[in-house]
Amino acid sequence: MPANPAPTSTADCDVLVIGSGAAGLSAAVTAAWHGLKVIVVEKDAVFGGATAWSGGWMWVPCNPLARRAGIVEDRALPRTYLEHELGDRFDAAIVDAFLDAAPNMVAFFDTHTSLQFSDGNAIADIHGDTPGAGTGGRSVIAAPYDARKLGALLGRLRKTMRETSFIGMPIMAGADLSAFLTMTRSWRSLWHVTRRVGKHLLDLALHGRAMHLVNGVALIARLAKSADDLGVQLWESSPARSLIHDDTPGDTARVTGAVVDTPNGPVTIHATKGVVLAAGGFPNDIARRKAMFPRTPTGHEHLALPPLGASGDGLRLGESVGGKVADDLVTPAAWCPVSTVPYKDGTAGHFPHIIERGKPGIIGVLADGRRFVNEANGYYDYAKAMLDAAPGDDVASWLICDHTFQRRYGLGISRPFPLPVGPFVRSGYLKTGDTIDALARACGIDHDALCKTVDDFNRHARNGEDPQFGRGSTPYNRKQGDALHRPNPCVAPIERAPFYAVKVQPGSFGTFAGLKTNAHAQVLDAGGAPIGGLYAAGTDMASMMGGYYPAGGINLGPATTFGYIAARHMAGVTEYE
């Protein structure tokens, strides 16, 4: 379809979607497949939003891929898990709508569109001791995709996040990532890595970008291709400025479209069925961050991972017609520990610490030199504990490891052998010392306390034990560890100089505090009534998790599912296939 509308002042459709991440494209594809005319408008010059920079995992209990693999569980188990995890934030109507729709969403896309999936059947829920926790079968991810199938659409999609790719090549969690981390210990892994890198270098030479798409960028590519095939109009560089609504006396206000700024001028888009807000929440809205985030006196202390375009547009649009942003969640964002990456040109990037924290031979400490959390737990848990426990005004922690660890697994954006570590020391990204005492002084950490912390940790770690926090005690922990390391895949001593540290601060994958909705993804007004014609999904919708983070993929799983739910509601479809 044309990249932008013709220079006219109006356009008509059945469904207008504002935002082009997983939630928006899920709604667009579902609505178009059900025969509705759909326009997607995107503020940025490329499609994909924060989804394209994500790991791409979706939490979808009872999904078809798990069933095909023989993993069959009653829907009551994940519901029980959420009941215990969410406590008084458990919204039965929304949780039940999600659990009913999510497996059908996967089946729908798998059967009718270009979105095919790979399973995450070995991925456990984060909190294995909670009743109903799953040890696998609740996660899916978009299958790898050949970008050549996209044609001209490829240049309109966001590329993989610089910090989480290798020379522009995304690496898929699972066997692909494991091969990169074990290539010095396995000929099979080395052969896999050699082939992957070789093909990628050829693609760079021929196409100037990665052509083997995985993770979030594969999810966006597959959804965008599906949308294009179904005739969805995709307008980039077209931010929505205001909603059109009819508030005739005696009637509840109904949203009937939006005014959109396009490269060819403003366009009034009339949408007969409804408007879906899926603009990415408010991770880069400094004023709202200052108001809602903890320990953020200026709003700038937080290191957000989503693109800058995710700056609260959807929430402001919803509020302009009576929608209400949830302010009662346990936390307003999906916390993640993040380090700042300095580049030679003076710019800086943000690196999410997802992979290395669970590997054997690393600990996280605060400025007082003490550990404060099980480092192998979820990224949300680590960052939340840091926010709660960090002394003073500087909310930060340090990940500490030795030379063996850095060369085997890498530390932050400093990659493992055979890539050099020196440039990251010289740039100041990594601190180093020949002794733990010297490392502590380089970081400004209490050196006596850190030496004691490392000595205490090492004494138990030599036996694969962590009596303080129990690292390696849950299926999720062990999955994050190194299966080749014995006896505990998550625990090893920190002994071989030089020692390294990287400073990490609170960041997030996105925000939880979105617009309040009902089980159909309809935006609610102050009285709890649905605003006609207005829907929200993704992070523009208040998280169904109530501000908790019980499993990996709890952002994208509900995002794609409630996009699907919203579209079906607008299409008047009530039965699942």
LUMMIDO-971751 format. One record per residue (C-alpha): residue in three letters; y, x, z. Coordinates in steps of 0.1 Angstrom, whole numbers, padded with zeros to 4 digits, always signed. Layout:
residues N
ALAYXZ ...
END
This chain:
residues 577
MET+0000+0000+0000 PRO+0036+0012-0004 ALA+0048+0036+0023 ASN+0080+0015+0029 PRO+0093-0019+0020 ALA+0115-0026-0010 PRO+0152-0027-0002 THR+0153-0064+0008 SER+0164-0080+0041 THR+0133-0100+0049 ALA+0096-0098+0048 ASP+0069-0123+0057 CYS+0034-0119+0073 ASP+0010-0136+0096 VAL+0008-0107+0121 LEU+0033-0080+0129 VAL+0019-0050+0148 ILE+0044-0026+0164 GLY+0028+0008+0168 SER-0001+0026+0150 GLY-0024+0041+0177 ALA-0059+0028+0184 ALA-0046-0005+0199 GLY-0023-0014+0170 LEU-0046-0004+0142 SER-0075-0022+0159 ALA-0055-0054+0160 ALA-0043-0049+0124 VAL-0078-0043+0110 THR-0093-0072+0130 ALA-0066-0096+0119 ALA-0067-0086+0083 TRP-0105-0089+0082 HIS-0101-0125+0094 GLY-0079-0132+0064 LEU-0044-0128+0079 LYS-0016-0109+0062 VAL-0006-0080+0084 ILE+0023-0055+0086 VAL+0021-0024+0108 VAL+0054-0007+0116 GLU+0055+0028+0131 LYS+0085+0045+0147 ASP+0074+0080+0138 ALA+0071+0095+0103 VAL+0033+0096+0107 PHE+0007+0071+0119 GLY-0016+0076+0149 GLY+0005+0077+0180 ALA-0010+0094+0211 THR-0045+0084+0200 ALA-0044+0111+0172 TRP-0038+0137+0199 SER-0065+0124+0223 GLY-0102+0133+0228 GLY-0110+0099+0212 TRP-0135+0087+0237 MET-0138+0050+0245 TRP-0154+0035+0276 VAL-0175+0006+0262 PRO-0203-0006+0286 CYS-0234-0022+0270 ASN-0224-0009+0236 PRO-0247-0012+0206 LEU-0253+0025+0202 ALA-0266+0027+0238 ARG-0289-0002+0232 ARG-0303+0014+0200 ALA-0311+0045+0221 GLY-0330+0024+0246 ILE-0303+0024+0273 VAL-0301-0013+0283 GLU-0282-0024+0313 ASP-0270-0057+0326 ARG-0233-0064+0322 ALA-0232-0069+0360 LEU-0236-0032+0366 PRO-0203-0020+0351 ARG-0187-0051+0365 THR-0199-0040+0400 TYR-0186-0005+0394 LEU-0152-0018+0385 GLU-0151-0042+0415 HIS-0157-0013+0438 GLU-0134+0012+0420 LEU-0105-0012+0416 GLY-0107-0030+0449 ASP-0078-0055+0453 ARG-0065-0045+0418 PHE-0097-0061+0402 ASP-0086-0089+0378 ALA-0118-0108+0371 ALA-0105-0127+0341 ILE-0093-0096+0323 VAL-0123-0075+0333 ASP-0147-0102+0321 ALA-0128-0106+0288 PHE-0131-0068+0283 LEU-0168-0067+0292 ASP-0176-0096+0269 ALA-0156-0083+0240 ALA-0161-0046+0241 PRO-0197-0044+0228 ASN-0188-0070+0201 MET-0157-0049+0191 VAL-0180-0019+0184 ALA-0204-0040+0165 PHE-0176-0056+0144 PHE-0161-0023+0134 ASP-0194-0006+0128 THR-0206-0035+0105 HIS-0174-0044+0086 THR-0151-0014+0084 SER-0149+0023+0079 LEU-0149+0029+0117 GLN-0183+0042+0125 PHE-0193+0056+0159 SER-0212+0084+0176 ASP-0226+0078+0211 GLY-0217+0094+0244 ASN-0250+0084+0260 ALA-0251+0115+0282 ILE-0216+0110+0296 ALA-0216+0096+0332 ASP-0189+0076+0350 ILE-0167+0099+0371 HIS-0175+0086+0406 GLY-0213+0086+0407 ASP-0215+0075+0443 THR-0198+0042+0436 PRO-0222+0012+0433 GLY-0228+0003+0397 ALA-0218+0038+0384 GLY-0234+0046+0351 THR-0251+0079+0343 GLY-0247+0074+0306 GLY-0246+0049+0277 ARG-0211+0036+0283 SER-0191+0058+0260 VAL-0186+0060+0222 ILE-0164+0080+0199 ALA-0155+0078+0163 ALA-0180+0096+0141 PRO-0167+0127+0123 TYR-0148+0118+0091 ASP-0143+0136+0058 ALA-0105+0135+0052 ARG-0110+0136+0015 LYS-0119+0099+0016 LEU-0084+0091+0027 GLY-0067+0101-0005 ALA-0029+0099-0003 LEU-0031+0082+0031 LEU-0041+0116+0047 GLY-0005+0130+0045 ARG+0008+0100+0064 LEU-0014+0105+0095 ARG-0007+0126+0125 LYS-0026+0159+0128 THR-0046+0171+0158 MET-0025+0183+0187 ARG-0017+0220+0183 GLU-0027+0230+0218 THR-0062+0214+0217 SER-0072+0227+0183 PHE-0083+0261+0171 ILE-0061+0272+0141 GLY-0056+0235+0134 MET-0093+0227+0137 PRO-0103+0199+0161 ILE-0134+0205+0181 MET-0156+0176+0191 ALA-0167+0172+0227 GLY-0205+0175+0230 ALA-0227+0197+0209 ASP-0197+0210+0189 LEU-0178+0222+0219 SER-0209+0235+0236 ALA-0216+0257+0207 PHE-0181+0273+0209 LEU-0186+0279+0246 THR-0221+0294+0242 MET-0217+0313+0209 THR-0220+0347+0227 ARG-0253+0335+0244 SER-0270+0317+0216 TRP-0277+0326+0180 ARG-0279+0289+0171 SER-0244+0283+0186 LEU-0230+0314+0168 TRP-0243+0301+0135 HIS-0228+0267+0141 VAL-0194+0282+0150 THR-0195+0306+0120 ARG-0201+0277+0096 ARG-0175+0254+0112 VAL-0148+0281+0112 GLY-0157+0292+0077 LYS-0154+0257+0063 HIS-0122+0251+0081 LEU-0106+0283+0067 LEU-0116+0272+0032 ASP-0100+0238+0039 LEU-0068+0254+0051 ALA-0067+0275+0019 LEU-0073+0245-0004 HIS-0056+0217+0015 GLY-0034+0232+0042 ARG-0050+0213+0070 ALA-0083+0204+0087 MET-0105+0181+0065 HIS-0134+0177+0090 LEU-0118+0151+0114 VAL-0132+0145+0149 ASN-0120+0131+0182 GLY-0088+0109+0182 VAL-0077+0120+0147 ALA-0110+0107+0133 LEU-0105+0074+0151 ILE-0071+0070+0136 ALA-0083+0081+0101 ARG-0111+0056+0101 LEU-0089+0028+0114 ALA-0061+0036+0089 LYS-0086+0037+0060 SER-0100+0003+0071 ALA-0065-0011+0073 ASP-0056+0002+0039 ASP-0088-0011+0024 LEU-0080-0046+0038 GLY-0045-0047+0024 VAL-0026-0041+0056 GLN+0010-0029+0049 LEU+0017+0003+0067 TRP+0054+0012+0072 GLU+0062+0045+0088 SER+0096+0057+0100 SER+0103+0020+0108 PRO+0111+0014+0145 ALA+0113-0022+0157 ARG+0148-0028+0172 SER+0146-0064+0184 LEU+0123-0094+0186 ILE+0131-0127+0170 HIS+0123-0156+0192 ASP+0128-0194+0192 ASP+0138-0208+0225 THR+0146-0243+0215 PRO+0155-0264+0246 GLY+0123-0279+0261 ASP+0100-0253+0246 THR+0088-0221+0259 ALA+0103-0191+0240 ARG+0081-0182+0210 VAL+0083-0148+0193 THR+0084-0152+0155 GLY+0090-0117+0143 ALA+0112-0086+0147 VAL+0141-0068+0131 VAL+0129-0034+0119 ASP+0149-0004+0108 THR+0134+0011+0077 PRO+0144+0041+0055 ASN+0158+0014+0031 GLY+0177-0004+0057 PRO+0170-0031+0083 VAL+0144-0057+0075 THR+0138-0090+0093 ILE+0100-0096+0095 HIS+0088-0131+0101 ALA+0054-0133+0116 THR+0038-0168+0117 LYS+0009-0160+0140 GLY+0024-0134+0163 VAL+0036-0099+0172 VAL+0015-0073+0188 LEU+0033-0047+0210 ALA+0013-0014+0208 ALA+0040+0012+0208 GLY+0025+0036+0233 GLY+0039+0028+0267 PHE+0067+0049+0283 PRO+0054+0085+0289 ASN+0086+0099+0274 ASP+0111+0074+0288 ILE+0128+0096+0314 ALA+0147+0068+0331 ARG+0116+0047+0337 ARG+0096+0077+0347 LYS+0122+0085+0373 ALA+0121+0050+0386 MET+0083+0047+0387 PHE+0066+0081+0389 PRO+0060+0097+0423 ARG+0077+0130+0432 THR+0099+0130+0401 PRO+0135+0132+0413 THR+0150+0138+0378 GLY+0122+0123+0356 HIS+0118+0156+0339 GLU+0093+0172+0362 HIS+0064+0154+0345 LEU+0046+0170+0315 ALA+0037+0141+0292 LEU+0011+0147+0265 PRO+0019+0119+0241 PRO+0043+0123+0212 LEU+0080+0120+0219 GLY+0081+0087+0200 ALA+0062+0070+0228 SER+0093+0063+0248 GLY+0090+0027+0261 ASP+0101+0007+0230 GLY+0073-0019+0234 LEU+0081-0025+0271 ARG+0118-0030+0264 LEU+0110-0054+0235 GLY+0087-0074+0258 GLU+0112-0075+0286 SER+0139-0087+0262 VAL+0121-0120+0258 GLY+0110-0125+0294 GLY+0080-0102+0297 LYS+0074-0083+0330 VAL+0062-0048+0335 ALA+0036-0044+0362 ASP+0051-0025+0391 ASP+0022-0030+0416 LEU-0004-0006+0402 VAL-0018+0021+0423 THR-0005+0047+0399 PRO+0018+0042+0369 ALA+0002+0067+0346 ALA-0031+0083+0336 TRP-0026+0116+0354 CYS-0038+0149+0340 PRO-0032+0186+0350 VAL-0011+0202+0323 SER+0002+0238+0318 THR+0033+0247+0298 VAL+0025+0269+0268 PRO+0054+0292+0257 TYR+0056+0300+0220 LYS+0073+0330+0203 ASP+0099+0308+0186 GLY+0112+0297+0220 THR+0095+0263+0220 ALA+0069+0251+0245 GLY+0038+0230+0243 HIS+0016+0212+0268 PHE-0021+0220+0274 PRO-0043+0195+0292 HIS-0069+0211+0315 ILE-0100+0190+0308 ILE-0128+0214+0300 GLU-0127+0245+0322 ARG-0122+0230+0357 GLY-0159+0220+0360 LYS-0173+0254+0348 PRO-0187+0278+0373 GLY-0163+0305+0386 ILE-0130+0288+0390 ILE-0110+0271+0418 GLY-0077+0253+0420 VAL-0053+0261+0448 LEU-0019+0250+0460 ALA+0010+0274+0468 ASP-0003+0276+0503 GLY-0034+0293+0489 ARG-0058+0265+0498 ARG-0082+0244+0477 PHE-0074+0207+0478 VAL-0100+0189+0456 ASN-0134+0191+0439 GLU-0122+0208+0407 ALA-0151+0194+0387 ASN-0141+0158+0393 GLY-0120+0139+0367 TYR-0086+0152+0354 TYR-0069+0121+0370 ASP-0085+0129+0404 TYR-0073+0165+0402 ALA-0037+0157+0393 LYS-0036+0128+0418 ALA-0048+0151+0446 MET-0021+0177+0435 LEU+0006+0150+0437 ASP-0006+0140+0471 ALA-0011+0174+0487 ALA+0013+0199+0471 PRO+0037+0213+0497 GLY+0074+0215+0491 ASP+0093+0202+0461 ASP+0074+0220+0433 VAL+0044+0199+0426 ALA+0020+0224+0411 SER-0013+0242+0416 TRP-0029+0273+0402 LEU-0063+0276+0385 ILE-0079+0309+0396 CYS-0107+0327+0379 ASP-0121+0362+0372 HIS-0126+0382+0340 THR-0161+0370+0335 PHE-0150+0334+0336 GLN-0121+0339+0312 ARG-0141+0357+0287 ARG-0169+0331+0288 TYR-0150+0298+0290 GLY-0113+0306+0285 LEU-0085+0295+0309 GLY-0062+0269+0296 ILE-0050+0278+0261 SER-0063+0314+0264 ARG-0095+0313+0245 PRO-0128+0330+0254 PHE-0142+0361+0238 PRO-0139+0373+0211 LEU-0102+0361+0210 PRO-0078+0384+0230 VAL-0064+0374+0263 GLY-0036+0400+0263 PRO-0010+0379+0244 PHE-0012+0352+0271 VAL-0006+0377+0299 ARG+0023+0392+0280 SER+0039+0358+0273 GLY+0037+0349+0310 TYR+0013+0320+0305 LEU-0014+0338+0325 LYS-0008+0357+0357 THR-0031+0386+0364 GLY-0040+0410+0392 ASP-0066+0437+0399 THR-0072+0421+0433 ILE-0069+0386+0446 ASP-0041+0398+0468 ALA-0022+0411+0438 LEU-0028+0379+0418 ALA-0015+0359+0447 ARG+0017+0379+0449 ALA+0022+0376+0411 CYS+0019+0338+0414 GLY+0040+0334+0445 ILE+0010+0321+0464 ASP+0004+0327+0501 HIS-0017+0359+0497 ASP-0035+0360+0530 ALA-0045+0324+0526 LEU-0057+0329+0490 CYS-0078+0359+0500 LYS-0095+0339+0527 THR-0100+0309+0504 VAL-0117+0331+0478 ASP-0138+0349+0503 ASP-0150+0316+0518 PHE-0157+0301+0484 ASN-0176+0332+0472 ARG-0198+0334+0503 HIS-0213+0300+0495 ALA-0209+0302+0457 ARG-0234+0331+0455 ASN-0260+0305+0465 GLY-0246+0278+0442 GLU-0231+0258+0471 ASP-0197+0243+0478 PRO-0198+0227+0512 GLN-0161+0221+0513 PHE-0159+0197+0483 GLY-0195+0194+0469 ARG-0189+0206+0434 GLY-0219+0199+0412 SER-0231+0170+0433 THR-0226+0142+0408 PRO-0239+0136+0372 TYR-0203+0137+0360 ASN-0197+0171+0377 ARG-0228+0186+0363 LYS-0219+0174+0328 GLN-0186+0192+0331 GLY-0204+0224+0342 ASP-0225+0249+0323 ALA-0261+0238+0319 LEU-0272+0274+0313 HIS-0259+0285+0347 ARG-0282+0283+0377 PRO-0286+0271+0404 ASN-0255+0250+0403 PRO-0238+0244+0368 CYS-0204+0241+0385 VAL-0204+0269+0410 ALA-0202+0307+0407 PRO-0183+0334+0427 ILE-0150+0348+0416 GLU-0156+0385+0419 ARG-0150+0406+0387 ALA-0115+0421+0382 PRO-0090+0415+0366 PHE-0084+0381+0380 TYR-0064+0354+0362 ALA-0043+0324+0371 VAL-0025+0297+0352 LYS+0001+0273+0368 VAL-0006+0236+0362 GLN+0016+0206+0369 PRO+0012+0169+0369 GLY+0011+0154+0334 SER-0005+0124+0318 PHE-0023+0111+0288 GLY-0001+0080+0289 THR+0011+0053+0312 PHE-0007+0025+0330 ALA+0023+0003+0339 GLY+0026-0019+0309 LEU+0035-0056+0303 LYS+0016-0081+0323 THR-0009-0101+0301 ASN-0036-0126+0303 ALA-0072-0123+0291 HIS-0062-0130+0255 ALA-0037-0101+0256 GLN-0008-0126+0256 VAL+0024-0112+0273 LEU+0032-0133+0304 ASP+0067-0143+0316 ALA+0079-0141+0353 GLY+0061-0174+0361 GLY+0028-0161+0347 ALA+0029-0183+0315 PRO+0021-0168+0281 ILE+0051-0161+0258 GLY+0041-0177+0226 GLY+0035-0154+0197 LEU+0037-0122+0218 TYR+0008-0099+0226 ALA+0004-0064+0240 ALA-0024-0039+0238 GLY-0030-0002+0246 THR-0004+0012+0270 ASP+0021-0015+0263 MET-0003-0037+0282 ALA-0007-0032+0320 SER-0039-0013+0325 MET-0069-0035+0334 MET-0079-0006+0357 GLY-0049-0014+0380 GLY-0038+0023+0381 TYR-0072+0038+0388 TYR-0093+0061+0365 PRO-0130+0053+0370 ALA-0143+0068+0337 GLY-0134+0089+0308 GLY-0122+0067+0279 ILE-0107+0039+0300 ASN-0075+0041+0280 LEU-0089+0039+0245 GLY-0118+0016+0253 PRO-0096-0012+0265 ALA-0069-0004+0239 THR-0093-0010+0209 THR-0109-0039+0227 PHE-0077-0058+0235 GLY-0063-0051+0201 TYR-0094-0068+0188 ILE-0091-0097+0213 ALA-0054-0103+0204 ALA-0061-0104+0167 ARG-0090-0128+0171 HIS-0069-0151+0193 MET-0042-0152+0166 ALA-0068-0159+0140 GLY-0082-0187+0161 VAL-0117-0172+0164 THR-0135-0180+0196 GLU-0172-0171+0189 TYR-0186-0136+0185 GLU-0208-0129+0156 
END
